Amino acid sequence: MKAKSLWLVASLLGVLGFAFYKLSRFDAEEMPYETRLKDGRFELRRYPALAVARTGLRSGRDDSFQRLFDFISGANNRQEKIPMTTPVLFERESGARGTMTFLMSEATAQRGVPHPQTSEVELDLRPAAEVAVKRFGGGMREENERQALAELRAWIQSRGLVVEGEPIIAYYDSPFIPDPLRRNEAMLRITRR
């Protein structure tokens, strides 16, 4: 009886481990970058040019994630499934407006990104950039984002760097991952003085 119980517990742990893996960032290709400087939870990184699909964020109930997810699930001119990558990027302008961006995998970019079936999803190429990054945990809450961005701006200023463009918030994990285990990042493009 003990062996059967032990086998049942081991099987359950295996299933839970597999589910955690499939719902986490570990099952997705991560955006490539080169770390230029690491200082605790802060980094300076160099990102190459990246192919992306993006859609606008709206105030109120927003279906931006679903529009992008439909696109990578086959709502494109080739009805092709595109692998999910990590992170998902949010660039917010004033208020709730802004964009949500999915990064295209290297393989997808090399063979050519299929065209979306809706005009609400647009394709683009993000230019190479130097980016200052602050890693933070927790859920997708504006207070977490604001605090991380304030700390990042202070760190950037202490380094004598200059910010260029709007803030970017990168979320690496599924909403099913518990808040304390999540990886999030505040990012600001920078330019040298």
N, C-alpha and C positions, 0 to 999 in steps of 0.2 A: 504494500500500500504506500509506503514511504517513497519508493522509487517512482510510482505513478504520480504522486503529488509533486515530487521534485521535477519530473518531466513536464507536468502541466505548468508549473511556475516558470520553468526555463522557456517553454514555448510561448507563454504569455509575454515574458520579458523580450523575447525575440521579436514578436509581432509589434509590441510597443516601440522597441528600438527601431525597427524598420519604418514604422509610421512616422516617428520623430524625424528620421533621416529624410524621408520623402517630403515632409512638410517644412523642412529647414533649408537653409541656404546651402547646405553641404551637397545637395543634389542638383545644383545649378551652377553653370559657368559664371565665374566672377569677372567683373570688369577688370582688365589688366592695368597695372600701373607700376611705376618705379618709385620706391621710397627714396627721397633725397635727404630727409632729416627726420628723426624720431625723437620726441621729447615727451615722455609719458603718454598721455592720451592725445597728444597733438602730433601731426605729421605734416611735412611738405612732400607732395607727390607730383609726379609728372605723368599725365595721362596721354595716350596716343589719340589720334583722331578716331572717333567711334561712330558707327552707323546706329541710328536710333529710330524708334517710332514714338510719337508723342501725341497727346490729346489735351485739350483744354480742361481745366478745373472750373467748375461752376459753383456758385454759392447754393446753399440748401442741399437737398439730396443729390448726390453726385454719382454718376455711373462711369466715371473715367476709367477705373480699373477694369470694369467689364468690357468696355470698348476695346481696350488694348489686349485684354485676355482673349476676346473673340478673334481679334486680328491674328494673334499667334496660334490660335486653335484652328485656323483654317478659313477665316473670313477674309480671304485675300484672293487675288486673281489666279493663283495656282492651287488654291485650296490646300495649301501646304501647312503642316504643323511646324511651328518654329519653336526651338527649345527656349524654355524660360531661363532668364539670366538674373543675376543679382548684382547690385541692388536695383530697386525701383527708385527713381529720382523724382523729387517734387521741387519745382521752382515756383515760389509764390511771389506774386507782385503785391500791390496794395490790396488789403482785404483778403478774401478767399480765392480771388482769381489767380491764375497761374497755369502751370502745365504739369502733367504727370508723364514720365518718360520711361520706356522700356529700352534697354540696350540690346542690340542684336548680337548674337554670338559671332565669333570670328568666322566660323564655317558658313553661317548664313550670309554674312557680309561678303565673303569671297565669292559665293555662287550668285549673289545678287538678291537683295531683299524683295520679296513679292509686293505688289501694290495692294493697299487696303481696299476693301469693298465700300468703305464709307469715307466721305470727305472729312469726317471728324477725327480721323487718324491720319497724321502726316508723317512722312519719312524725312529724315534729315541726316546730315553728317556733322557731328560735333567736332570742332577743330581741336587739335592737341592743346593742352593747357597745363599750367602749373597751378596747383590747388593746395590750399591750407585746409587741414581736416581736424576736427575734434570728434573723437569717438564718445558716444554716450549710450546709456541703456534705457530701458523702460518702454512704455507703449507709445503709440502715435498720438501724442498730446502736444498742443501748441506751447504749453508752459515748458516742457522738456526741450523743445526746439529753440525757444527764445533764450533759455538759460545756456544751452550749448553754444548758440551763436554769439551771445554776449561774451562768454569765456573765450571763444575763438577770436573774436575781434580784439579783445584785450591782448591775447597772445600775439596776434599779427602785429599790433601796434608796438609791442615790446621788442619785436624783431625788426622793426623799421620797414615793414612791407606795406604795400598799397593794395587795397581791394579793388577788384574790377568786376562789375556785373552784379547780378542778384544772387542771394544765398541759395544754396541747393541743400536739400535734406535727403539723405540716402537711407532707405530702409532695406535691410538685408533679409529679414525673416518674415515668415508667414504670420498672420494674426493669431494662429493657433499656438505659436510658441509662447510660453509664459514670459511676462514682462522682464523679470530679472535675467533671463537668458538671451534677450534680444541684442542684436548689434545694430546700432544706428549711427549715422555720422552727419555732422554739420559740415558743409563745405563752402569755401569762398575762393573764387578764382583770384589769383594775385598777379601783380606785376612788380618788377624790381624798380627801385628809385633810380 
